[in-house]
Amino acid sequence: MTAAFEPARSLLTLALAAAAVLAPVVSASAQDFPLTIEHKFGTTVIEEQPERVATVDGNGADNILALGIQPVTIENWYGDYENGLWPWASPLLTSEPVMLERGDLNFELIAAAQPDVILSLYNALTPEEYEKLSLIAPVVPVPEGRGDWSLTWEERAHFTGLATGKLTEADAQIDAINARAEEIAAAHPEWAGKTALIAWISRDGQLGLYSSHDARQQLLIQLGFQTPDAVDALDAAGTASVNLSEEAIDLMNVDLLVWIDGDGDVSPIIDLPVRRFIEPHLNGQEVVFTKEVTGAFSYGSLLSMPYALDRLETAIEAALDGDPETFADDRPDNW
């Protein structure tokens, strides 16, 4: 991660330029079919533009819906929303997709949905699972050399558009969201080069941070912030997150610390003994988000990103305004 940052430069441009040799190789024009896509497991050929699109990703239905397609499968990733869709996506669903439970590749249910293509762009897919899914329909996994969870939100949207014959629509929506992010970055040049991290505490009490391989952290990068090199060094495998011991708490001494909790119970964060020693807490430069913003971060989709950006801008402004008493996040009264 370099110290310099150009707010007006699209993260998609950076990601695709840096990973040009890693991106799927497609035949002829990007929207010509048959379409050939090379990936971590080999090569997939999609004979014609698919009509029935399945996803085995927890967040994949968002991008499919954003492109005007009704997904034939949806993974019930997390949250208590009907059909596994959050408020920014649920109004677009007009069909009755097959529901998959989180982390359960139910091959019989997927086959019953009769997909023309299966997308796996944000999921830990094994070679054996890929082979089984390929018996049902062509499968589009992540490119060679990329981690299962490392594609940027833009790349996932881009490849979803590519595989479904909706590339023009996907890229137009990406451009619109990037324009909004660039607008925010340009309005806050003081953010450029500051360090920022997103932190969480798991249900079993494990403290963790996201590296720059994660879509949530990449959004902060796009707004001008940088990820500390020491954190990225702990994630050499590109798994997108790192567990942190309390002895390594100094890694959290950044200019902006964003806490996320999808359950809405931030008491484990409040009760973390070492939290009172870290600089963001002492300086009032913390942001805390609970259910919906955390969900929007995690989904990282064409539908959730606009919601996340609006909430994030307001919260960061309050956290970095020099007044530790001001905030615009989801913190409880006892924060």
C-alpha positions in Angstrom: 0.0 0.0 0.0 1.5 3.3 -1.0 1.2 6.4 1.1 0.0 8.6 -1.7 -3.6 8.5 -2.9 -5.4 10.0 -5.8 -9.0 10.6 -4.8 -10.2 11.1 -8.4 -8.9 7.8 -9.6 -11.4 4.9 -9.7 -10.6 1.9 -7.5 -11.8 -0.3 -10.3 -9.2 1.2 -12.6 -6.5 0.5 -10.0 -7.6 -3.0 -9.3 -8.0 -4.1 -12.9 -4.8 -2.5 -14.0 -2.8 -4.1 -11.2 -4.4 -7.5 -11.8 -4.7 -7.5 -15.6 -3.0 -10.8 -15.9 -5.2 -12.2 -13.1 -8.6 -11.1 -14.5 -10.8 -13.6 -16.5 -9.7 -13.9 -20.1 -12.7 -13.5 -22.4 -13.1 -14.3 -26.1 -13.7 -11.6 -28.7 -16.0 -8.8 -27.5 -16.8 -8.9 -23.8 -20.5 -9.4 -24.6 -20.1 -12.0 -27.3 -21.4 -15.4 -26.7 -20.1 -18.1 -26.5 -18.1 -16.5 -23.7 -14.9 -18.0 -22.4 -13.7 -17.2 -18.9 -10.5 -18.4 -17.4 -10.4 -18.7 -13.5 -8.7 -20.4 -10.6 -10.1 -23.8 -11.5 -9.6 -23.7 -15.2 -11.9 -22.5 -18.0 -15.7 -21.9 -18.2 -17.6 -21.5 -21.4 -21.0 -19.9 -21.4 -22.6 -20.8 -24.7 -25.3 -18.1 -24.8 -26.5 -15.2 -22.7 -28.0 -16.7 -19.5 -31.5 -16.1 -18.5 -31.6 -18.1 -15.3 -28.8 -16.8 -13.0 -27.8 -18.6 -9.8 -25.5 -17.3 -7.1 -23.8 -19.2 -4.3 -22.5 -16.0 -2.8 -24.1 -14.5 0.3 -24.2 -11.1 -1.4 -24.5 -12.1 -5.0 -28.2 -11.6 -5.4 -27.8 -7.9 -4.9 -25.8 -7.4 -8.1 -28.0 -9.7 -10.1 -31.1 -7.8 -9.0 -29.4 -4.5 -9.8 -28.9 -5.6 -13.4 -32.6 -6.3 -13.8 -32.3 -10.1 -13.4 -34.3 -12.3 -11.0 -31.9 -14.7 -9.3 -33.0 -18.3 -9.2 -31.0 -19.0 -6.0 -30.2 -16.8 -3.0 -28.0 -17.7 -0.1 -29.5 -16.7 3.2 -26.2 -15.1 4.4 -27.2 -13.4 7.6 -29.9 -11.1 9.0 -33.5 -11.7 9.6 -34.9 -10.4 6.4 -37.3 -12.2 4.1 -35.7 -14.0 1.2 -32.3 -13.1 2.6 -32.5 -9.7 1.1 -31.8 -6.4 3.0 -33.9 -3.2 2.6 -31.9 -1.9 -0.3 -32.5 -5.0 -2.4 -35.8 -6.6 -1.3 -38.1 -4.3 -3.3 -36.6 -5.5 -6.5 -37.4 -9.2 -6.0 -40.5 -10.3 -7.9 -39.9 -14.0 -8.1 -39.6 -17.0 -5.7 -35.9 -18.1 -5.8 -34.6 -21.2 -4.2 -33.2 -20.3 -0.8 -29.8 -21.8 0.3 -28.7 -21.7 3.9 -25.4 -20.0 4.7 -22.4 -22.0 3.7 -24.5 -25.0 2.5 -24.0 -25.8 -1.1 -27.1 -27.9 -1.5 -26.5 -29.3 -5.0 -29.9 -30.8 -5.3 -31.6 -27.5 -4.6 -29.3 -25.6 -7.0 -29.9 -28.2 -9.7 -33.7 -27.8 -9.1 -33.4 -24.1 -9.9 -32.3 -25.0 -13.4 -29.6 -22.2 -13.7 -28.0 -21.3 -17.0 -24.9 -20.0 -15.0 -23.7 -20.1 -11.4 -21.8 -17.2 -10.0 -19.3 -17.8 -7.1 -17.4 -14.5 -6.8 -17.4 -14.1 -3.0 -17.3 -17.6 -1.6 -14.8 -20.2 -0.4 -15.3 -22.7 -3.2 -13.3 -25.9 -3.2 -12.2 -27.8 -6.4 -14.5 -30.6 -5.6 -17.5 -28.2 -5.1 -16.6 -26.5 -8.4 -16.7 -29.8 -10.2 -20.1 -30.7 -8.8 -21.5 -27.3 -9.6 -20.1 -27.6 -13.1 -22.3 -30.7 -13.7 -25.3 -28.4 -13.2 -24.3 -25.3 -15.2 -21.2 -23.3 -16.1 -19.6 -21.8 -13.0 -17.8 -18.5 -12.7 -15.4 -18.4 -9.7 -12.7 -15.9 -8.9 -9.7 -15.4 -11.2 -6.5 -17.3 -10.9 -4.2 -15.8 -8.2 -7.0 -14.1 -6.3 -8.3 -15.0 -2.8 -11.9 -16.2 -2.5 -12.9 -13.0 -0.7 -10.5 -10.6 -2.3 -12.4 -9.2 -5.3 -13.3 -5.6 -4.9 -17.0 -4.7 -4.9 -16.4 -3.2 -8.4 -14.8 -6.4 -9.8 -17.7 -8.5 -8.5 -20.2 -6.2 -10.1 -18.2 -6.1 -13.3 -17.8 -9.8 -13.6 -21.5 -10.4 -12.8 -22.3 -8.0 -15.7 -19.8 -9.8 -17.9 -21.1 -13.3 -17.2 -24.7 -12.3 -17.6 -24.4 -10.2 -20.8 -25.1 -7.0 -18.8 -21.7 -5.5 -18.8 -22.7 -2.1 -20.0 -25.4 -1.8 -17.3 -23.0 -3.0 -14.6 -20.2 -0.6 -15.5 -22.6 2.3 -15.7 -23.7 1.6 -12.2 -20.1 1.2 -11.0 -19.2 4.5 -12.6 -22.1 6.2 -10.8 -21.1 4.9 -7.4 -17.5 5.7 -8.0 -18.5 9.3 -9.0 -20.2 9.6 -5.6 -17.2 8.2 -3.8 -14.9 10.6 -5.7 -17.2 13.5 -4.8 -16.9 12.6 -1.1 -13.1 12.3 -1.4 -12.8 15.6 -3.2 -14.9 17.3 -0.6 -12.6 16.0 2.1 -8.9 16.4 1.0 -7.9 16.3 4.6 -8.7 12.6 4.7 -6.1 11.7 2.0 -3.2 9.7 3.5 -4.7 9.3 7.0 -4.7 5.7 8.3 -8.0 3.9 8.9 -9.1 0.5 9.9 -12.3 -1.4 10.3 -12.5 -3.6 13.4 -14.9 -6.2 14.8 -15.2 -8.6 17.7 -16.6 -12.1 16.9 -19.2 -13.9 18.9 -16.5 -15.9 20.7 -14.7 -12.7 21.7 -12.0 -12.7 19.0 -10.8 -9.2 18.0 -10.2 -8.7 14.4 -9.3 -6.2 11.6 -9.9 -6.1 7.9 -6.9 -5.8 5.5 -6.9 -4.0 2.2 -8.0 -7.3 0.6 -11.4 -6.7 2.0 -14.2 -4.8 0.2 -15.1 -2.8 3.4 -11.5 -1.6 3.8 -11.3 -0.9 0.1 -14.1 1.6 0.5 -12.1 3.6 3.0 -9.2 3.5 0.7 -11.3 4.9 -2.1 -12.3 7.8 0.2 -8.6 8.7 0.6 -7.6 6.7 3.7 -4.7 4.1 3.7 -4.3 0.8 5.4 -1.3 0.4 7.7 1.4 -1.7 6.1 1.7 -3.7 9.3 -1.9 -4.9 9.1 -1.6 -5.9 5.4 1.6 -7.8 6.3 -0.4 -10.0 8.7 -2.6 -11.0 5.8 0.0 -12.1 3.3 -2.4 -14.9 2.2 -5.1 -12.4 1.2 -7.8 -13.8 3.4 -9.1 -10.2 3.9 -9.1 -10.3 7.7 -6.6 -10.8 10.6 -7.1 -11.9 14.2 -5.5 -9.6 16.7 -4.3 -10.4 20.1 -4.6 -7.8 22.9 -0.8 -7.6 22.9 -0.8 -6.2 19.4 -3.4 -3.5 20.2 -0.9 -0.8 19.0 -1.9 -1.7 15.4 -5.2 0.0 16.1 -3.6 3.3 16.7 -4.8 4.9 13.5 -6.4 8.2 12.5 -9.8 6.6 12.1 -11.2 3.4 13.6 -14.5 2.1 12.4 -16.2 -0.6 14.6 -18.8 -2.8 13.0 -21.3 -5.2 14.6 -24.0 -6.9 12.6 -25.9 -8.1 15.7 -26.5 -4.7 17.1 -24.9 -5.6 20.4 -21.8 -3.5 20.9 -21.3 -4.4 24.5 -18.2 -6.7 23.7 -16.6 -3.6 22.1 -17.4 -1.4 25.1 -16.2 -4.1 27.5 -12.9 -4.7 25.7 -10.3 -3.8 28.4 -7.6 -2.6 26.1 -9.9 -0.3 24.1 -9.5 2.5 26.6 -5.8 2.6 25.7 -6.0 3.1 22.0 -5.6 6.5 20.4 -8.8 6.6 18.3 -10.9 6.0 21.5 -8.9 8.6 23.5 -9.1 11.1 20.7 -12.8 10.6 19.8 -11.9 9.3 16.4 -14.0 6.1 16.5 -17.1 5.3 14.4 -19.5 2.5 15.4 -22.0 0.9 13.0 -24.5 -1.7 13.9 -26.9 -3.8 11.8 -27.8 -2.0 8.6 -24.6 -0.1 7.8 -22.5 -3.2 8.8 -24.7 -5.2 6.4 -24.3 -2.6 3.6 -20.5 -2.7 4.1 -20.5 -6.5 4.1 -22.7 -6.9 1.0 -20.5 -4.4 -1.0 -23.0 -4.4 -3.9 -24.4 -2.1 -6.5 -27.4 -1.7 -4.3 -25.8 -1.4 -0.8 -22.9 0.8 -1.7 -24.9 4.1 -2.1 -26.5 3.5 1.3 -23.1 2.8 2.9 -21.4 5.8 1.4 -24.1 8.3 2.6 -23.9 7.0 6.2 -20.1 6.7 6.1 -19.5 10.3 5.0 -21.6 11.8 7.8 -20.0 9.6 10.5 -16.4 10.2 9.4 -17.1 14.0 9.3 -18.2 13.9 12.9 -15.4 11.6 14.1 -12.6 13.7 12.5 -14.0 17.2 13.2 -11.7 17.8 16.1 -14.5 17.6 18.7 -14.5 14.2 20.5 -18.0 14.9 21.7 -19.6 14.9 18.3 -20.7 11.7 16.5 -23.2 10.6 13.8 -23.1 6.8 14.1 -25.0 4.0 15.8 -23.3 4.2 19.3 -25.5 3.6 22.4 -25.7 6.1 25.2 -23.0 4.2 27.2 -20.5 4.3 24.4 
